[in-house]
Amino acid sequence: MRLDTVPENLLERIALRAGVVPTPLGDTIVAMTLARAIMVATKLGIFEALAKQACTTHEAAALCGLDQHATEALLFALAGAGYVQCKGLRYTLAPVASKWLLKSSPQSLYDYMLFNFLNWTWDERFEDFLRTGKPTHIHQEMSNDEWRVYQKAMRSLAGFSAFEVARRIPVPRGALHMLDLGGSHGYYSVMLCRRYPELRSVVFDLPEAVEHAATILAQEGMGERIVHRAGNALTDELGNEEYDLIFIGNLLHHFDEQTNRDLVKRSARALRPHGSLVIEELQRFQSPKEVGELGALSNLYFAATSEAGTWSMQEIAVWQREAGLLPRKPIRLLTAPGAGLQAALKPNSKG
């Protein structure tokens, strides 16, 4: 997937094909202004207000406690971008905002829009990263309130792919015990445990994550079937042949190669014979052209905010094989563009 410059009329289409349209302006100032407009409208309640009733600019400003002139400029911009619709003197929500940006929507990205204010500050440090090679280390630097925002944002992202992941993961027959490494909000465990009624899960994550993720998980009503364990997956003991399924979702892009090799080995040791180790990650391909814009930018983002960046399914499979596991064919996820599952099975040690 990629963002692109889309012509709105025949003349613009001709100009774009002729190469006279300054597309870097769209990729920079237009994209930045639109992003900030969507983020601010979400944070200040513009979309929530329009969900309740069609509003004039005066009414929307009054409902949200904003300046009328500034609100008019924002609504006009959002209408131009297709996030709201103008009918006469009143504004209503466009379908894209109703589906993705309302708190009550099943597909809500509301919490992730608030998290983007934090992402914005991290992106401002790209220049320092390029000069020094030193990433931001977001997990060491976030405040307590930022951890709360982060956990809610990660839960909103998991809502897109968790159902598909639970459906496509190779869960061993009769599986009873699962370990969800770095699972924080536990939504992947929720989907798996609902699909497999006998399955129970331990969600293992940093204390800072568990503190705020516990309330998110509690809302799912899974009781004792899914519990949190606070600790550090890189240093704490994971056990020996204790789990039928270990899931590591969107975690490896934070660590360097040797750290990931060690984590995979310790995870393999914690698996029972015939158990599955399943790793979900944004994929890194052989070239920027193959991976596309989303994958290439994700690699830069994680390189600048953690220790490494994205990894290829082939690299992950090598780590699994080195750990004594039998890698399976990677699975590309339809609901998480650029992401995939790399599963591996643990053979019977007695066989």
N, C-alpha and C positions, 0 to 999 in steps of 0.2 A: 504494500500500500504506500501511497505517497500523496502529499499535498500538491496542488497544481494550479496554474493560472488558467482559468476557464473563461473564454470569451462570452459576452452577453449579447452580442449582435453580429451581423455579417461583417461589418467593417472591422470590428475587433478580431474576428476570426481570420480575416485576410491579413491584418497587421501582425498577428501572432505567427502565422505561417511564414510571413516574409521576414521574420526575425527582427522587427523594429520595435517590439514591445519590450521595455526594460523589466524583464521578469525578476531580477534581483530585488526590485522595489516591492513586488508582491511577496517575495519570500522573507522580507525583513520588516519594513515599516508597516505594511498592510497586515501581515500575519501577527506582528506584535500588538498593534492597536486592536485588532479583532479579538485576539486572545485576552487582552486585558479587559475589554468591554464585556465579554462573556463572563469572565471571572468576577468582575465587579457587580454585574447585574445579578449573578447568583448570590454573592455575599450580601448584598444590600436588599435582597428580597424582591427585586423587580419581577422575576419570573413567577414567584409565589403569589404576588399580588395579582398579576394578570391571569393566573390560574383560577382565581376566585371570581373575577368579573372583568369584562371589557372596560378599559380605562382610558380617559383622556390623559394627556400629560400632567395636567393639574391634579387629577385624581390619583394617578400613580405616584406622583411626587408626595402628595399628602399621606397616602397609605404607608410609604416607606420612609417618611421624614426627610425628604431630599429637596434640593432646590429645583424649582419648576423649569427654569431655563436649561440647566444642566441635564435634567431628566429628559427633556425634549430632545436634546442632542444625542443622548444615549439611545433612546427609543428609535430615533431616526436611523442611527447607525445599525442597530440590531435588525431593523426592518430591511435595510439594504442588504444585510448579510443573511436574511432568511430565518432569523430566530424569533421574530415577532411579525405579525401582520397588521397592516393599517386599514381599517374600514371606516371611511369617513373621518371623524376626528378621534376615533377610539382605536386602541391597540389591543390585540389579542395574541395569545401564544400560537406560534407555528408548531406543527407536529414534532419537529426535531427537539424543541425545547420542552414540550410536554413529555416526551418519551425519556429524555436523558437528563434533564436538569431539575426536575421537581423532586423534593424530598420524598414524596409519597409514591413515586413511580417504581415499579418492580425493577426497571433497568436504570435506576438513578445513578448519575455520576456527580450528584450534588457534593458529596464529601470529597471527591477527587478534585472538583473545581476549587474548593477551599485549600486543599493541599497544594494546588498549583501556585499559590502565593509563596509558599516555601520553596517550591521548585524554581520559581523566578529568581530568588536570592542565590540559589546554588548555581544557576546558569550564569549569573553575573561573575562567577569565579572561574569560568572557563579559561579566561586569559591567564590567570595565575597558574592554572593547571598546565597550560601549554608551555609556559616559561620555565616552570620548575619540575614538572612531572609529578607533583605531589597532589593527590586527590583530596577532596573535602572531608572524607570519612564521616558521612552523615550520621551513622549510628552512634558514633562517639560524641558528636557535637550537638545533637538535638536536645532541646529543653524538655521538661516534663509535658508542657502543653503541646509542643510540637510532636512528641510521641503520640499523644492522643489524636491529633489531626492525622498523623501518618497511619495509625492503625485503622481508623475509619475509612481512609482513602483506599487502603489495601483491601479492605472488605468489599468496597464498591467495585473494585476491579475483578475480584474473585467471582462476583456474581455472574459474570459473562461466561466464564469457561468451566466453572466447577461442575455443572451438570454433565457437560460433555466429558470432562476428565473422569468423573465417577463412572460413566457409562463405558468408557473405552480402556480404562486401566485393567490389566490382567490380574484380577484378584484371585488368589489360590482358592480352590474349592475348600469349603469348611473353615475359612479364615476367621480367627477370633480376635487377634490382637494386632493393632496398627500403631505405628509411630509416625507422627506428622512433624518432620523437622523444619523449624522455622515457620511453622504454620500459624502463628499469632492468633488471628480471629477464628481459626478452626473451621472455616466454611467448607473447605475441601473434605475434611473429616465428616462434617455434617452430611454432605451429599452422599458420601460413601456409606456411612452408617445407616442412613435412611434407605439406601439401596440394598444393603446387606444387614438385615435385622440382628444377626448374631455378632456383628463386628463391634469392637470397642476401640477407642483411640486415645492415645496420649499425645497432646499437642505440646511440643517442646520448643521454647523460645526464650529470648533474653528476658530478664526480670522487668525491664522497662516496657517491653512489648506486652508481656502477660498482664501487667498492672492495668493497662487500658483495654486489652483485648478480652479480658475476662467478662466484662459487662456486655460486649458484643456477642460473645459466644452464649452467654446466659439467655439472651433473647431467643435463641433457637429452641430452647426447652428440651435439650438432650440429656439433662440430668447427669448421672454418673457414667453414662456411656462414653462421654468425651470429657476429658479432664486436662487441665494445664499442668505442665511441669516447667518451672523456671530454671534456667541454667544457660550454659554456653556449649553449643553443639561442637565447637572446635576443641574443647578441652575436657568436657565432662564424659564420664563413662556412659556408653549407650547400651551396654549389656552384651550378653552372649546367647545367641539363638533364642531370643525372647519374642520376636515379632514375626507374624506371617506376612505383613505388608509394611514397607517403609516408603513414605512419600516425601520427596524433597521438592517443594514448589517454589520456583523463582528465588533461589537462594545462592546458587553457585556463582552467579555473575558478580557477587560481592567479594569473591576470594580469588587468590592466585592459584596457579596450577597445582603446586605441591600441597597446598591446603586442601584443595578439592580431592586430590588423590587420597589423602589421608582420611578425609571425611567419608568418601565412598568405601574405603577399606573397613573402617570401623562400623559403617552401616551394614556392610556385608556380613561382618562378624555377628552383628545383632540379629540377623535374619535366621529364621528356622529353615531347615532343608525344605526345598520346594517353595520357599517364600519369594516375594517379588520386591525389588527395589525399583521404584519409578521416580524419574526425575523430570520435572517440567521446567523448561527454560525457553527464553527467546533464543532463536537459533542464529549462530554466526556462520555464514556460508564462505565459500572460497574467495569471492570477490564482491566489492560493493555493488556491482551491476546485478549479480545474482541475488544478493540479500535484499536489495531495494532500499528505498529511502528510510522507511521505518526501522528496519533492522540495523542499518548503518548508524543512524542517529541514536538508537538505543545503546549501541556499543560505545559510542562517544560519551553518552550520558553516564553510563555505569562506570566507565573508565575514570571519569572526572569526579564521581561521587563515592567510589569505593576503591577496591584494590585492583580490579581486573577489567571486566567488561563481559560481553557475551561469549559463549562457547559453542562449538559445533556439536551436533549429535554424534559425529564420528569420534571426537575427542572424549566425550562423556562415555561412549561405548568402550573405548580403550581403557579408561579408568575402571569401568565395571569388570572388564575381562581380567585386568591385572589383579582385581580383588577376588578372583575365583568365580565370578558370576558368568552367566550365559546371556549376552545382550540379544534383544529382539530387534526387529525392524522398527525404526523410529516412526512415530505417528504425528502427522501434522494436524494441529487443532484448527477447526473451522471457526470457532468462536473467539479465538485469541490470535489474530493475524501475526505471523512471524514466530509464533511459539509452537513447541512440540513436546512430545513425551518420549523419553528414552527409558524403556523398561528392560530389566534383566532378571533372570531367574537364578535362584541358588540351587545347585544340584544336590542330590542326596549324598552327604559325605560318606556314607557307608557303601554307596554303590560305586 
